[in-house]
């Protein structure tokens, strides 16, 4: 009915869908928190993978998609005491009052506030990736454009000023 390669692919995808649901239950038992959105997104990704699988007979594909959607619906109704966004959510979250107090203490101490002290993200905000050999350099060490000629830039060039009659020709 199905060749072995297609059968293995189908079993792998269905196994991933089932494992996503099991992982949500394990997280709820171990920590009392569940990453519902992440589990639902993974389940949708696997359902899309099922849907895009070629050469699957329509009855098998329909049955597999029904199973995937039933797991997705179960995840939507999954009961958990606390939903968490990601693994280390509590470690990364700070209240606004904490940050404002930190800034206030620094201002009162009259210390120098460094450029990237309060920048977010991964720290690549001021990196120039256009440097030679794709090596990251800060913009302070950026090489000057060797094709820029300061003398040529200072020269005045003739500019054509069109009259109203000449502009009407372009319309």
DSSP file (Angstrom, degrees, kcal/mol; ACC not computed):
  #  RESIDUE AA STRUCTURE BP1 BP2  ACC     N-H-->O    O-->H-N    N-H-->O    O-->H-N    TCO  KAPPA ALPHA  PHI   PSI    X-CA   Y-CA   Z-CA
    1    1 A X              0   0    0      0, 0.0     2,-0.4     0, 0.0    56,-0.1   0.000 360.0 360.0 360.0 -60.1    0.0    0.0    0.0
    2    2 A X        -     0   0    0     54,-0.0     2,-0.1     2,-0.0    54,-0.1  -0.922 360.0-118.7-113.8 141.5    2.6    2.6    1.1
    3    3 A X     >  -     0   0    0     -2,-0.4     4,-2.3     1,-0.1     5,-0.2  -0.397  32.2-108.9 -72.7 161.3    6.3    2.3    0.3
    4    4 A X  H  > S+     0   0    0      1,-0.2     4,-2.4     2,-0.2     5,-0.2   0.844 115.5  52.9 -63.7 -36.3    8.6    2.1    3.3
    5    5 A X  H  > S+     0   0    0      2,-0.2     4,-2.1     1,-0.2    -1,-0.2   0.927 112.4  44.2 -65.5 -44.7   10.1    5.6    2.9
    6    6 A X  H  > S+     0   0    0      2,-0.2     4,-2.3     1,-0.2    -2,-0.2   0.873 113.1  52.3 -67.4 -37.2    6.7    7.2    2.8
    7    7 A X  H  X S+     0   0    0     -4,-2.3     4,-2.5     2,-0.2    -2,-0.2   0.911 109.6  48.6 -65.3 -43.2    5.5    5.1    5.7
    8    8 A X  H  X S+     0   0    0     -4,-2.4     4,-2.5     2,-0.2    -2,-0.2   0.904 111.0  50.9 -62.8 -41.5    8.5    6.0    7.9
    9    9 A X  H  X S+     0   0    0     -4,-2.1     4,-2.3     2,-0.2    -2,-0.2   0.918 111.3  47.7 -62.2 -43.9    7.9    9.7    7.1
   10   10 A X  H  X S+     0   0    0     -4,-2.3     4,-2.5     1,-0.2     5,-0.2   0.915 112.9  48.2 -63.8 -43.8    4.2    9.5    8.1
   11   11 A X  H  X S+     0   0    0     -4,-2.5     4,-2.2     1,-0.2    -2,-0.2   0.881 110.8  52.0 -64.6 -37.7    5.1    7.7   11.3
   12   12 A X  H  X S+     0   0    0     -4,-2.5     4,-2.1     2,-0.2    -2,-0.2   0.934 111.5  45.4 -63.7 -46.9    7.8   10.2   12.1
   13   13 A X  H  X S+     0   0    0     -4,-2.3     4,-2.1     2,-0.2    -2,-0.2   0.930 114.8  47.0 -65.1 -45.2    5.4   13.2   11.7
   14   14 A X  H  X S+     0   0    0     -4,-2.5     4,-2.2     1,-0.2    -1,-0.2   0.870 111.0  53.4 -64.9 -35.2    2.6   11.5   13.7
   15   15 A X  H  X S+     0   0    0     -4,-2.2     4,-2.6    -5,-0.2    -1,-0.2   0.890 107.3  51.1 -64.5 -39.2    5.2   10.6   16.4
   16   16 A X  H  X S+     0   0    0     -4,-2.1     4,-2.0     2,-0.2    -2,-0.2   0.902 109.6  50.3 -64.3 -40.9    6.3   14.3   16.6
   17   17 A X  H  X S+     0   0    0     -4,-2.1     4,-1.5     1,-0.2    -2,-0.2   0.930 113.0  46.0 -62.7 -44.6    2.7   15.4   17.0
   18   18 A X  H  X S+     0   0    0     -4,-2.2     4,-2.3     1,-0.2    -2,-0.2   0.892 110.5  53.5 -65.7 -39.6    2.1   12.9   19.8
   19   19 A X  H  X S+     0   0    0     -4,-2.6     4,-2.7     1,-0.2    -1,-0.2   0.852 103.6  56.8 -65.1 -34.5    5.4   13.8   21.5
   20   20 A X  H  X S+     0   0    0     -4,-2.0     4,-1.6     2,-0.2    -1,-0.2   0.922 109.9  45.0 -61.3 -42.8    4.4   17.5   21.5
   21   21 A X  H  X S+     0   0    0     -4,-1.5     4,-1.7     2,-0.2    -2,-0.2   0.914 113.9  49.0 -67.4 -42.0    1.2   16.6   23.4
   22   22 A X  H  X S+     0   0    0     -4,-2.3     4,-2.5     1,-0.2    -2,-0.2   0.896 107.5  55.5 -63.5 -39.3    3.1   14.3   25.8
   23   23 A X  H  X S+     0   0    0     -4,-2.7     4,-2.6     1,-0.2    -1,-0.2   0.872 104.7  53.2 -62.8 -37.0    5.8   17.0   26.4
   24   24 A X  H  X S+     0   0    0     -4,-1.6     4,-2.0     2,-0.2    -1,-0.2   0.916 110.6  47.3 -63.6 -42.3    3.0   19.4   27.5
   25   25 A X  H  X S+     0   0    0     -4,-1.7     4,-2.1     2,-0.2    -2,-0.2   0.891 111.8  49.9 -65.7 -39.3    1.7   16.8   30.0
   26   26 A X  H  X S+     0   0    0     -4,-2.5     4,-2.8     2,-0.2     5,-0.3   0.915 110.1  50.6 -65.4 -43.0    5.2   16.1   31.4
   27   27 A X  H  X>S+     0   0    0     -4,-2.6     4,-2.6     1,-0.2     5,-1.1   0.899 109.6  51.2 -60.8 -40.4    5.9   19.9   31.8
   28   28 A X  H  X5S+     0   0    0     -4,-2.0     4,-0.6     4,-0.2    -1,-0.2   0.907 113.8  44.0 -64.8 -41.1    2.6   20.2   33.7
   29   29 A X  H  <5S+     0   0    0     -4,-2.1    -2,-0.2     2,-0.1    -1,-0.2   0.915 120.6  39.3 -69.3 -42.3    3.5   17.3   36.0
   30   30 A X  H  <5S+     0   0    0     -4,-2.8    -2,-0.2    -5,-0.2    -3,-0.2   0.938 136.9   7.9 -76.3 -47.1    7.1   18.4   36.6
   31   31 A X  H  <5S-     0   0    0     -4,-2.6    -3,-0.2     2,-0.3    -2,-0.1   0.612  86.2-123.8-113.8 -16.3    6.9   22.2   36.9
   32   32 A X  S  <<S+     0   0    0     -5,-1.1    50,-1.0    -4,-0.6     2,-0.3   0.517  82.9  99.1  80.2   3.6    3.2   23.0   37.0
   33   33 A X  E     -a   82   0A   0     -6,-0.8     2,-0.4    48,-0.1    -2,-0.3  -0.938  53.8-164.5-124.5 146.9    3.8   25.3   34.0
   34   34 A X  E     -a   83   0A   0     48,-2.1    50,-2.1    -2,-0.3     2,-1.3  -0.993  22.8-139.8-134.4 139.2    3.2   24.6   30.3
   35   35 A X     >  +     0   0    0     -2,-0.4     4,-2.2    48,-0.2     5,-0.2  -0.655  36.1 166.0 -91.9  77.2    4.3   26.3   27.1
   36   36 A X  H  >  +     0   0    0     -2,-1.3     4,-2.8     1,-0.2     5,-0.2   0.917  69.3  50.9 -63.5 -47.0    1.0   26.0   25.4
   37   37 A X  H  > S+     0   0    0     47,-0.2     4,-2.4     1,-0.2    -1,-0.2   0.900 111.4  48.4 -60.6 -41.2    1.6   28.4   22.5
   38   38 A X  H  > S+     0   0    0      2,-0.2     4,-2.3     1,-0.2    -1,-0.2   0.922 112.6  48.2 -65.6 -43.1    4.9   26.7   21.6
   39   39 A X  H  X S+     0   0    0     -4,-2.2     4,-2.2     1,-0.2    -2,-0.2   0.899 112.6  48.9 -64.1 -40.6    3.3   23.3   21.7
   40   40 A X  H  X S+     0   0    0     -4,-2.8     4,-2.4     2,-0.2    -1,-0.2   0.897 111.0  49.9 -66.7 -39.8    0.4   24.5   19.5
   41   41 A X  H  X S+     0   0    0     -4,-2.4     4,-2.1    -5,-0.2    -2,-0.2   0.900 111.1  49.0 -65.8 -40.0    2.8   26.1   17.0
   42   42 A X  H  X S+     0   0    0     -4,-2.3     4,-2.1     2,-0.2    -2,-0.2   0.910 110.5  51.1 -63.8 -41.3    4.9   22.9   16.8
   43   43 A X  H  X S+     0   0    0     -4,-2.2     4,-2.2     1,-0.2    -2,-0.2   0.913 109.8  49.7 -62.8 -42.7    1.7   20.9   16.2
   44   44 A X  H  X S+     0   0    0     -4,-2.4     4,-2.5     1,-0.2    -1,-0.2   0.887 108.3  53.7 -62.4 -38.7    0.6   23.3   13.4
   45   45 A X  H  X S+     0   0    0     -4,-2.1     4,-1.9     1,-0.2    -1,-0.2   0.910 110.4  46.4 -62.6 -41.4    4.1   23.0   11.8
   46   46 A X  H  X S+     0   0    0     -4,-2.1     4,-2.3     2,-0.2    -1,-0.2   0.857 110.2  53.3 -70.5 -34.3    3.8   19.2   11.8
   47   47 A X  H  X S+     0   0    0     -4,-2.2     4,-2.5     2,-0.2    -2,-0.2   0.908 109.4  48.9 -65.2 -40.9    0.2   19.4   10.4
   48   48 A X  H  X S+     0   0    0     -4,-2.5     4,-2.0     2,-0.2    -2,-0.2   0.884 109.6  52.5 -63.7 -38.0    1.5   21.6    7.6
   49   49 A X  H  < S+     0   0    0     -4,-1.9     4,-0.5     2,-0.2    -2,-0.2   0.904 110.3  48.2 -63.9 -41.0    4.2   19.1    7.0
   50   50 A X  H >< S+     0   0    0     -4,-2.3     3,-1.1     1,-0.2    -2,-0.2   0.928 111.0  50.8 -61.7 -45.7    1.6   16.3    6.8
   51   51 A X  H 3< S+     0   0    0     -4,-2.5    -2,-0.2     1,-0.3    -1,-0.2   0.829 110.3  48.9 -64.1 -33.0   -0.5   18.4    4.4
   52   52 A X  T 3< S+     0   0    0     -4,-2.0     2,-0.3    -5,-0.1    -1,-0.3   0.486  81.7 118.1 -88.2  -2.2    2.4   19.1    2.1
   53   53 A X    X   -     0   0    0     -3,-1.1     3,-0.5    -4,-0.5     2,-0.2  -0.500  58.1-142.5 -67.8 127.2    3.5   15.4    1.9
   54   54 A X  T 3  S+     0   0    0     -2,-0.3     3,-0.1     1,-0.2    -2,-0.1  -0.484  71.8  24.7 -88.5 159.3    3.3   14.2   -1.7
   55   55 A X  T 3  S+     0   0    0      1,-0.2     2,-0.5    -2,-0.2    -1,-0.2   0.620  80.0 139.0  65.4  17.7    2.1   10.7   -2.9
   56   56 A X    <   -     0   0    0     -3,-0.5    -1,-0.2   -54,-0.1   -54,-0.0  -0.788  60.9-111.4 -89.2 132.2    0.1   10.0    0.2
   57   57 A X     >  -     0   0    0     -2,-0.5     4,-2.7     1,-0.1     3,-0.2  -0.354  27.1-120.8 -60.0 144.6   -3.3    8.3   -0.5
   58   58 A X  H  > S+     0   0    0      1,-0.2     4,-2.6     2,-0.2     5,-0.2   0.833 109.1  51.9 -62.4 -36.0   -6.1   10.7    0.3
   59   59 A X  H  > S+     0   0    0      2,-0.2     4,-1.9     1,-0.2    -1,-0.2   0.898 113.5  43.9 -69.7 -38.0   -7.8    8.4    2.9
   60   60 A X  H  > S+     0   0    0     -3,-0.2     4,-2.5     2,-0.2    -2,-0.2   0.910 114.7  49.9 -69.2 -42.3   -4.6    7.9    4.8
   61   61 A X  H  X S+     0   0    0     -4,-2.7     4,-2.6     1,-0.2    -2,-0.2   0.917 111.1  49.1 -62.2 -43.8   -3.7   11.6    4.5
   62   62 A X  H  X S+     0   0    0     -4,-2.6     4,-2.4    -5,-0.2    -1,-0.2   0.907 112.0  48.5 -62.9 -42.5   -7.2   12.6    5.7
   63   63 A X  H  X S+     0   0    0     -4,-1.9     4,-2.0     2,-0.2    -2,-0.2   0.913 112.9  47.7 -63.9 -43.0   -7.0   10.2    8.7
   64   64 A X  H  X S+     0   0    0     -4,-2.5     4,-2.5     2,-0.2    -2,-0.2   0.905 112.6  48.8 -65.4 -41.6   -3.5   11.6    9.7
   65   65 A X  H  X S+     0   0    0     -4,-2.6     4,-2.7     2,-0.2    -2,-0.2   0.880 109.3  52.9 -66.2 -37.4   -4.7   15.2    9.4
   66   66 A X  H  X S+     0   0    0     -4,-2.4     4,-2.0     2,-0.2    -1,-0.2   0.907 110.3  48.2 -62.6 -40.6   -7.8   14.4   11.5
   67   67 A X  H  X S+     0   0    0     -4,-2.0     4,-2.1     2,-0.2    -2,-0.2   0.935 112.0  49.2 -64.0 -45.4   -5.5   13.0   14.2
   68   68 A X  H  X S+     0   0    0     -4,-2.5     4,-2.2     1,-0.2    -2,-0.2   0.910 112.4  47.4 -60.1 -43.5   -3.2   16.0   14.0
   69   69 A X  H  X S+     0   0    0     -4,-2.7     4,-2.5     2,-0.2    -1,-0.2   0.842 108.7  54.5 -69.4 -32.2   -6.1   18.4   14.3
   70   70 A X  H  X S+     0   0    0     -4,-2.0     4,-2.1     2,-0.2    -1,-0.2   0.907 109.5  47.5 -67.2 -39.0   -7.6   16.5   17.2
   71   71 A X  H  X S+     0   0    0     -4,-2.1     4,-2.3     2,-0.2    -2,-0.2   0.913 111.5  51.4 -64.7 -41.4   -4.3   16.8   19.1
   72   72 A X  H  X S+     0   0    0     -4,-2.2     4,-1.9     1,-0.2    -2,-0.2   0.914 110.2  48.4 -61.7 -42.8   -4.2   20.5   18.2
   73   73 A X  H  X S+     0   0    0     -4,-2.5     4,-1.6     1,-0.2    -1,-0.2   0.879 109.8  52.6 -65.8 -37.1   -7.7   21.0   19.6
   74   74 A X  H  < S+     0   0    0     -4,-2.1    -1,-0.2     1,-0.2    -2,-0.2   0.892 108.0  51.6 -64.1 -38.0   -6.7   19.1   22.8
   75   75 A X  H >< S+     0   0    0     -4,-2.3     3,-1.1     1,-0.2    -2,-0.2   0.867 105.7  55.1 -66.1 -35.0   -3.8   21.4   23.2
   76   76 A X  H 3< S+     0   0    0     -4,-1.9    -1,-0.2     1,-0.3    -2,-0.2   0.872 114.3  40.1 -64.1 -35.2   -6.1   24.4   22.8
   77   77 A X  T 3< S+     0   0    0     -4,-1.6    -1,-0.3    -5,-0.1    -2,-0.2   0.253  85.8 137.8 -95.8  12.2   -8.2   23.0   25.7
   78   78 A X    <   -     0   0    0     -3,-1.1     2,-0.7    -5,-0.1    -3,-0.1  -0.389  48.8-139.1 -64.9 128.7   -5.2   21.9   27.7
   79   79 A X        +     0   0    0     -2,-0.1     2,-0.4     2,-0.0    -1,-0.1  -0.800  34.0 158.0 -95.3 118.2   -5.6   22.8   31.4
   80   80 A X        -     0   0    0     -2,-0.7     3,-0.1     1,-0.1   -47,-0.1  -0.999  43.1-135.3-138.7 142.2   -2.5   24.1   33.1
   81   81 A X  S    S+     0   0    0     -2,-0.4     2,-0.4     1,-0.2   -48,-0.1   0.903  94.8  19.8 -61.5 -40.7   -2.2   26.2   36.2
   82   82 A X  E     -a   33   0A   0    -50,-1.0   -48,-2.1    -3,-0.1     2,-0.5  -0.996  67.6-151.9-134.4 131.0    0.4   28.5   34.6
   83   83 A X  E     -a   34   0A   0     -2,-0.4     2,-0.4   -50,-0.2   -48,-0.2  -0.881  18.3-162.8 -97.3 130.7    1.1   29.2   31.0
   84   84 A X        -     0   0    0    -50,-2.1   -47,-0.2    -2,-0.5   -48,-0.1  -0.881  18.3-146.3-115.8 150.8    4.7   30.3   30.3
   85   85 A X  S    S-     0   0    0     -2,-0.4     2,-0.3     1,-0.2    -1,-0.1   0.915  76.3 -11.8 -80.7 -45.4    6.0   31.9   27.2
   86   86 A X  S >  S-     0   0    0      1,-0.1     3,-0.9   -48,-0.0     4,-0.2  -0.839  77.3 -87.4-146.3-176.4    9.5   30.4   27.2
   87   87 A X  T 3  S+     0   0    0     -2,-0.3     3,-0.3     1,-0.3    -1,-0.1   0.935 120.8  29.6 -66.0 -49.7   11.9   28.4   29.3
   88   88 A X  T 3> S+     0   0    0      1,-0.2     4,-1.2     2,-0.1    -1,-0.3  -0.197  77.3 132.1-107.0  42.1   13.6   31.2   31.1
   89   89 A X  H <> S+     0   0    0     -3,-0.9     4,-1.2     1,-0.2     3,-0.4   0.892  72.6  49.0 -62.3 -42.1   10.8   33.7   31.2
   90   90 A X  H  4 S+     0   0    0     -3,-0.3    -1,-0.2     1,-0.2    -2,-0.1   0.833 108.1  54.7 -69.6 -30.1   11.1   34.5   34.9
   91   91 A X  H  4 S+     0   0    0      1,-0.2    -1,-0.2    -3,-0.2    -2,-0.2   0.788 112.9  42.3 -73.0 -26.5   14.8   35.0   34.7
   92   92 A X  H  < S+     0   0    0     -4,-1.2     2,-0.4    -3,-0.4    -1,-0.2   0.640  93.2  93.7 -96.0 -15.7   14.5   37.6   31.9
   93   93 A X     <  +     0   0    0     -4,-1.2     2,-0.4    -5,-0.2    -4,-0.0  -0.639  47.4 176.0 -87.0 133.1   11.5   39.6   33.2
   94   94 A X        -     0   0    0     -2,-0.4     2,-0.1     3,-0.0    -3,-0.0  -0.978  30.7-116.1-129.5 144.7   12.1   42.7   35.2
   95   95 A X     >  -     0   0    0     -2,-0.4     4,-1.5     1,-0.1     3,-0.3  -0.457  24.1-120.6 -76.0 155.6    9.6   45.1   36.5
   96   96 A X  H  > S+     0   0    0      1,-0.2     4,-2.7     2,-0.2     5,-0.2   0.867 112.6  59.2 -63.2 -36.6    9.7   48.7   35.2
   97   97 A X  H  > S+     0   0    0      1,-0.2     4,-2.5     2,-0.2    -1,-0.2   0.880 102.5  53.2 -60.9 -37.9   10.2   50.0   38.7
   98   98 A X  H  > S+     0   0    0     -3,-0.3     4,-1.9     2,-0.2    -1,-0.2   0.929 111.9  44.2 -63.2 -45.2   13.4   48.0   39.1
   99   99 A X  H  X S+     0   0    0     -4,-1.5     4,-2.3     2,-0.2    -2,-0.2   0.912 113.8  49.9 -67.3 -42.4   14.9   49.4   36.0
  100  100 A X  H  X S+     0   0    0     -4,-2.7     4,-2.4     1,-0.2    -2,-0.2   0.891 110.4  50.5 -64.4 -38.8   13.8   53.0   36.8
  101  101 A X  H  X S+     0   0    0     -4,-2.5     4,-2.4    -5,-0.2    -1,-0.2   0.893 109.4  51.4 -64.4 -38.8   15.3   52.7   40.3
  102  102 A X  H  X S+     0   0    0     -4,-1.9     4,-2.0     2,-0.2    -2,-0.2   0.915 111.2  47.2 -64.3 -42.3   18.6   51.4   38.8
  103  103 A X  H  X S+     0   0    0     -4,-2.3     4,-2.4     2,-0.2    -2,-0.2   0.907 111.2  52.0 -64.8 -41.2   18.7   54.3   36.4
  104  104 A X  H  X S+     0   0    0     -4,-2.4     4,-2.4     1,-0.2    -2,-0.2   0.909 108.8  49.8 -62.2 -42.9   17.9   56.7   39.3
  105  105 A X  H  X S+     0   0    0     -4,-2.4     4,-1.8     1,-0.2    -1,-0.2   0.907 111.6  49.2 -62.4 -41.6   20.7   55.3   41.4
  106  106 A X  H  X>S+     0   0    0     -4,-2.0     5,-1.3     1,-0.2     4,-0.6   0.888 111.2  49.2 -66.0 -38.5   23.2   55.7   38.5
  107  107 A X  H ><5S+     0   0    0     -4,-2.4     3,-0.6     1,-0.2    -2,-0.2   0.892 111.6  48.7 -67.9 -38.7   22.1   59.3   37.9
  108  108 A X  H 3<5S+     0   0    0     -4,-2.4    -1,-0.2     1,-0.2    -2,-0.2   0.831 107.9  54.1 -70.5 -30.4   22.5   60.2   41.5
  109  109 A X  H 3<5S-     0   0    0     -4,-1.8    -1,-0.2    -5,-0.2    -2,-0.2   0.626 101.7-138.4 -77.1 -11.7   25.9   58.6   41.7
  110  110 A X  T <<5 +     0   0    0     -3,-0.6     2,-0.2    -4,-0.6    -3,-0.2   0.815  47.9 152.5  56.7  34.2   27.0   60.8   38.7
  111  111 A X      < -     0   0    0     -5,-1.3     2,-0.4     1,-0.1    -1,-0.2  -0.508  55.5 -92.0 -86.1 162.7   28.8   57.9   37.2
  112  112 A X        -     0   0    0     -2,-0.2     2,-0.7    -3,-0.1    -1,-0.1  -0.619  35.1-139.9 -76.3 127.2   29.3   57.6   33.5
  113  113 A X        -     0   0    0     -2,-0.4    -1,-0.0     2,-0.0    -6,-0.0  -0.806  23.5-128.8 -89.2 119.4   26.5   55.6   31.8
  114  114 A X    >   -     0   0    0     -2,-0.7     3,-1.3     1,-0.1     4,-0.3  -0.243  17.3-111.5 -70.1 157.0   28.0   53.4   29.2
  115  115 A X  T 3  S+     0   0    0      1,-0.3     3,-0.4     2,-0.1    -1,-0.1   0.897 112.8  31.4 -56.6 -48.8   26.7   53.3   25.7
  116  116 A X  T >  S+     0   0    0      1,-0.2     3,-0.9     2,-0.1    -1,-0.3   0.190  84.1 111.6 -99.6  18.3   25.2   49.8   25.7
  117  117 A X  T <  S+     0   0    0     -3,-1.3    -1,-0.2     1,-0.3    -2,-0.1   0.867  92.4  23.8 -62.7 -37.6   24.3   49.6   29.4
  118  118 A X  T 3  S+     0   0    0     -3,-0.4    -1,-0.3    -4,-0.3     2,-0.2   0.152  92.4 124.4-114.9  18.4   20.6   49.5   28.7
  119  119 A X    <   -     0   0    0     -3,-0.9     2,-0.1     1,-0.1    -3,-0.0  -0.539  48.0-146.0 -80.1 147.7   20.5   48.3   25.2
  120  120 A X    >   +     0   0    0     -2,-0.2     3,-0.7     2,-0.0     5,-0.2  -0.294  53.0  44.6 -99.8-173.2   18.4   45.2   24.6
  121  121 A X  T 3  S-     0   0    0      1,-0.2    -2,-0.0    -2,-0.1     0, 0.0  -0.411 110.5 -39.3  80.0-152.4   18.7   42.3   22.2
  122  122 A X  T 3  S-     0   0    0     -2,-0.1    -1,-0.2     0, 0.0    -2,-0.0   0.322  81.6-102.3 -99.4   7.1   21.9   40.4   21.6
  123  123 A X  S <  S+     0   0    0     -3,-0.7     3,-0.4     1,-0.0    -2,-0.1   0.599  90.0 114.9  89.2  10.7   24.3   43.3   21.6
  124  124 A X    >   +     0   0    0      1,-0.2     3,-1.2     2,-0.1    -3,-0.1   0.184  38.3 109.2 -97.6  17.6   24.8   43.6   17.8
  125  125 A X  T 3  S+     0   0    0      1,-0.3    -1,-0.2    -5,-0.2    -4,-0.0   0.862  86.1  33.3 -63.8 -36.7   23.2   47.0   17.6
  126  126 A X  T 3  S+     0   0    0     -3,-0.4    13,-1.0     2,-0.1     2,-0.4   0.010  91.4 117.2-111.6  29.6   26.4   48.9   16.9
  127  127 A X  E <   -B  138   0B   0     -3,-1.2     2,-0.8    11,-0.2    11,-0.2  -0.806  56.4-141.9-100.0 137.2   28.3   46.3   14.9
  128  128 A X  E >   +B  137   0B   0      9,-3.2     9,-1.3    -2,-0.4     3,-0.7  -0.862  18.4 179.5 -97.7 109.3   29.2   46.9   11.3
  129  129 A X  T 3  S+     0   0    0     -2,-0.8    -1,-0.1     1,-0.2     5,-0.1   0.429  70.2  77.9 -89.3   1.8   28.8   43.7    9.3
  130  130 A X  T 3   +     0   0    0      7,-0.1    -1,-0.2     4,-0.1     3,-0.1   0.326  69.8 116.7 -90.7   9.4   29.9   45.3    6.1
  131  131 A X  S X  S-     0   0    0     -3,-0.7     3,-1.5     4,-0.3    11,-0.0  -0.138  80.5 -66.0 -72.2 172.6   33.6   45.1    7.0
  132  132 A X  G >  S+     0   0    0      1,-0.3     3,-1.6     2,-0.2    -1,-0.2  -0.299 118.9   4.3 -61.9 141.0   36.1   43.0    5.1
  133  133 A X  G 3  S-     0   0    0      1,-0.3    -1,-0.3    -3,-0.1     3,-0.1   0.700 120.5 -79.1  58.4  24.6   35.7   39.3    5.2
  134  134 A X  G <  S+     0   0    0     -3,-1.5     2,-0.5     1,-0.2    -1,-0.3   0.785  84.5 154.0  56.4  31.3   32.4   39.6    7.2
  135  135 A X    <   -     0   0    0     -3,-1.6     2,-0.3     1,-0.0    -4,-0.3  -0.769  48.5-116.2 -89.0 133.5   34.3   40.2   10.4
  136  136 A X        +     0   0    0     -2,-0.5     2,-0.3    -3,-0.1    -7,-0.2  -0.530  41.8 170.4 -72.5 126.9   32.3   42.3   12.9
  137  137 A X  E     -B  128   0B   0     -9,-1.3    -9,-3.2    -2,-0.3    -7,-0.1  -0.968  36.1-108.2-131.8 151.7   33.9   45.6   13.7
  138  138 A X  E >   -B  127   0B   0     -2,-0.3     3,-1.2   -11,-0.2   -11,-0.2  -0.412  32.1-114.1 -74.3 158.7   32.5   48.5   15.7
  139  139 A X  G >  S+     0   0    0    -13,-1.0     3,-1.2     1,-0.3    -1,-0.1   0.718 112.1  68.6 -69.3 -19.3   31.6   51.5   13.6
  140  140 A X  G 3  S+     0   0    0      1,-0.2    -1,-0.3     3,-0.0    -2,-0.0   0.814 103.3  44.2 -66.7 -28.7   34.3   53.6   15.3
  141  141 A X  G <  S+     0   0    0     -3,-1.2    -1,-0.2     2,-0.0    -2,-0.2   0.163  84.3 141.0 -99.4  17.5   36.9   51.5   13.5
  142  142 A X    <   -     0   0    0     -3,-1.2     2,-0.2     1,-0.1    -3,-0.1  -0.370  54.9-118.2 -67.4 135.7   35.1   51.6   10.2
  143  143 A X        -     0   0    0      1,-0.1    -1,-0.1    -2,-0.1     3,-0.1  -0.495  31.1-111.9 -73.6 139.5   37.4   51.9    7.2
  144  144 A X        -     0   0    0     -2,-0.2     2,-0.5     1,-0.1    -1,-0.1  -0.352  38.0 -94.4 -69.7 153.4   36.9   55.1    5.1
  145  145 A X    >   -     0   0    0      1,-0.2     3,-1.1     2,-0.1    -1,-0.1  -0.575  31.5-156.1 -70.2 117.6   35.4   54.7    1.6
  146  146 A X  T 3  S+     0   0    0     -2,-0.5    -1,-0.2     1,-0.2    -2,-0.1   0.672  89.8  56.4 -72.6 -15.4   38.5   54.6   -0.7
  147  147 A X  T 3  S+     0   0    0      2,-0.0     2,-0.4    -3,-0.0    -1,-0.2   0.530  81.3 104.0 -92.6  -7.4   36.4   55.8   -3.7
  148  148 A X    <   -     0   0    0     -3,-1.1     2,-0.6     4,-0.0    -4,-0.0  -0.628  54.0-164.5 -78.5 127.5   35.2   59.0   -2.0
  149  149 A X     >  -     0   0    0     -2,-0.4     4,-1.8     1,-0.1     5,-0.1  -0.945   9.3-164.0-117.5 111.6   37.0   62.0   -3.2
  150  150 A X  H  > S+     0   0    0     -2,-0.6     4,-1.3     1,-0.2    -1,-0.1   0.862  89.8  53.5 -62.8 -38.1   36.6   65.1   -1.0
  151  151 A X  H  > S+     0   0    0      1,-0.2     4,-0.8     2,-0.2     3,-0.3   0.903 108.6  48.6 -66.4 -41.3   37.9   67.5   -3.7
  152  152 A X  H >4 S+     0   0    0      1,-0.2     3,-0.5     2,-0.2    -1,-0.2   0.852 108.2  55.4 -66.7 -33.5   35.4   66.2   -6.3
  153  153 A X  H 3< S+     0   0    0     -4,-1.8    -1,-0.2     1,-0.2    -2,-0.2   0.813 104.0  54.3 -69.5 -28.9   32.6   66.5   -3.8
  154  154 A X  H 3< S+     0   0    0     -4,-1.3    -1,-0.2    -3,-0.3    -2,-0.2   0.695  85.5 104.2 -79.5 -18.4   33.4   70.2   -3.2
  155  155 A X  S << S-     0   0    0     -4,-0.8     2,-0.4    -3,-0.5    -3,-0.0  -0.344  72.9-125.3 -67.7 142.1   33.2   71.2   -6.9
  156  156 A X        -     0   0    0     -2,-0.0     2,-0.3     3,-0.0    -1,-0.1  -0.739  24.2-154.4 -88.2 134.6   30.1   73.0   -8.0
  157  157 A X        -     0   0    0     -2,-0.4     2,-0.2     1,-0.0     0, 0.0  -0.807  24.5-102.0-107.4 148.4   28.3   71.4  -10.9
  158  158 A X        -     0   0    0     -2,-0.3     2,-0.4     1,-0.0    -1,-0.0  -0.490  37.0-157.8 -69.1 138.0   26.1   73.2  -13.4
  159  159 A X        -     0   0    0     -2,-0.2     2,-0.5     2,-0.0    -1,-0.0  -0.968  11.4-133.9-120.9 132.6   22.4   72.7  -12.6
  160  160 A X        -     0   0    0     -2,-0.4     2,-0.6     2,-0.0    -2,-0.0  -0.754  16.7-159.9 -87.1 124.1   19.7   73.1  -15.2
  161  161 A X        -     0   0    0     -2,-0.5     2,-0.3     0, 0.0    -2,-0.0  -0.931  12.7-143.9-105.7 120.3   16.8   75.1  -14.0
  162  162 A X        -     0   0    0     -2,-0.6     2,-0.1     1,-0.1    -2,-0.0  -0.601   6.7-135.8 -86.7 142.0   13.6   74.6  -16.0
  163  163 A X     >  -     0   0    0     -2,-0.3     4,-2.1     1,-0.1     5,-0.2  -0.376  32.2-101.2 -83.1 171.8   11.1   77.3  -16.7
  164  164 A X  H  > S+     0   0    0      1,-0.2     4,-1.5     2,-0.2    -1,-0.1   0.869 123.3  52.6 -64.0 -36.2    7.4   76.7  -16.4
  165  165 A X  H  > S+     0   0    0      1,-0.2     4,-0.7     2,-0.2    -1,-0.2   0.899 109.9  47.9 -67.0 -40.2    7.0   76.3  -20.2
  166  166 A X  H >> S+     0   0    0      1,-0.2     3,-0.6     2,-0.2     4,-0.6   0.868 108.7  54.3 -69.0 -35.2    9.7   73.7  -20.3
  167  167 A X  H >< S+     0   0    0     -4,-2.1     3,-0.9     1,-0.2     4,-0.5   0.827  99.4  62.5 -66.4 -31.1    8.2   71.8  -17.4
  168  168 A X  H >< S+     0   0    0     -4,-1.5     3,-0.8     1,-0.2    -1,-0.2   0.788  93.2  64.3 -65.1 -26.3    4.9   71.7  -19.2
  169  169 A X  H << S+     0   0    0     -4,-0.7    -1,-0.2    -3,-0.6    -2,-0.2   0.825  99.3  53.3 -64.7 -31.1    6.6   69.6  -21.9
  170  170 A X  T <<        0   0    0     -3,-0.9    -1,-0.2    -4,-0.6    -2,-0.2   0.621 360.0 360.0 -79.6 -13.5    7.2   66.8  -19.4
  171  171 A X    <         0   0    0     -3,-0.8    -1,-0.2    -4,-0.5    -2,-0.1   0.486 360.0 360.0 -85.6 360.0    3.6   66.5  -18.4
